[in-house]
Amino acid sequence: MEDYRFRELEKKIGYTFREKGMLRQAMCHSSYANEHKPRPAADNERLEFLGDAVLEIISSDFLYHQYPKMPEGDLTKLRASIVCEPTLALCAREFELGKYLLLGKGEEHTGGRERNSILSDAMEALIGAIYLDGGFASAKEFVLKFILTDIEHKKLFYDSKTILQELVQRDFKDEEICYEVVGEEGPDHAKKFIVEVRIGNRKAGEGEGSTKKAAEQAAAYRAILALKGKNTQYVSEKH
C-alpha cells in the first residue's frame, strides 16, 4: 500500500526516484520515526535542511534573472514571500502532499497532515531528496513547476496585512482596520483561530490559522480579494 501511494506521488510531481528509500525518508516525519524504535525509520529533518539550501539558491537565481531591475532589498523580501512556511504549505496542498506523509499516531490524530509547519518541512525535504537522487537540474525543474509560479499571488498571500493597509490608506482614508478573534477551535496543542477583519464598520474578510497572526493574514488576504472584486462575500456587509 505504501509503495503504491509513493508511486502515485511520483506521478503527481513528475519525477521518478532511482532510490525509492529517498522518497520514503522525505515523507517520514520524526513522530513516525520515533514510534518505530528500536529500529527507527530515518526521518526527513536532514533532507529538510538540505532542501532549504537548494530552494534558496534556485529561487535566488530565478528572481535575480526574472526581475533585473529590482534592488537587493526587494528581492530579499520577494524571496521570503515565496519560501516562507505558509507559502510552501500552500504549494504542497496543490498536489496533496499531506496524504503521503508518514506520521506518528499523535500527529495523525491532531491534524498533522494539514499543519503548515509539517507540510512546509516535507516540501523542503522532498526538494532535498530530489536533489540527492537526480541532481540539481531535477530539483530545479521541480521548484520551477511547483513553487516559482504565480509569484504575485504568493507575494500577496504572504504580506496581506501590509498590502491591505496600503489599499485602505489609499481608498478609505478615514477608515481604520481592526482584527478580532471571533472563534477558537480544537485542543491547545492543535488550536485553530478564526479572525475577522473590519474596515470601519464593515466586515471585510475572515480567515483561520494555527496562530492569530496566520489567521489575520488569511483574513486580510480575503479582504484584498473582495476589494479587488474577486470575492464579493465581504465588504458589502454592514454590522
C-alpha positions, 0 to 999 in steps of 0.5 A: 500500500505504501509503495503504491501511494509513493508511486502515485506521488511520483506521478503527481510531481513528475519525477521518478526516484532511482532510490525509492528509500529517498522518497520514503525518508522525505515523507517520514516525519520524526513522530513516525520515526520515533514510534518505530524504535528500536529500529527507527525509520530515518526521518526527513529533518536532514533532507529538510535542511538540505532542501532549504539550501537548494530552494534558496539558491534556485529561487535566488537565481530565478528572481535575480534573472526574472526581475533585473531591475529590482534592488537587493532589498526587494528581492530579499523580501520577494524571496521570503514571500515565496519560501516562507512556511505558509507559502510552501504549505500552500504549494504542497496542498496543490498536489496533496502532499499531506496524504503521503506523509508518514506520521506518528499516531499523535500527529495523525490524530491532531491534524498533522497532515494539514499543519503548515509547519509539517507540510512546509518541512516535507516540501523542503525535504522532498526538494532535498531528496530530489536533489540527492537522487537526480541532481540539481537540474531535477530539483530545479525543474521541480521548484520551477513547476511547483513553487516559482509560479504565480509569484504575485499571488504568493507575494500577496498571500504572504504580506496581506496585512501590509498590502491591505493597509496600503489599499485602505490608506489609499481608498478609505482614508478615514477608515481604520482596520481592526482584527478580532478573534471571533472563534477558537477551535480544537485542543491547545496543542492543535488550536485553530483561530478564526479572525475577522477583519473590519474596515470601519464598520464593515466586515471585510474578510475572515480567515483561520490559522494555527496562530492569530497572526496566520489567521489575520493574514488569511483574513486580510488576504480575503479582504484584498480579494473582495476589494479587488472584486474577486470575492464579493462575500465581504465588504458589502456587509454592514454590522 
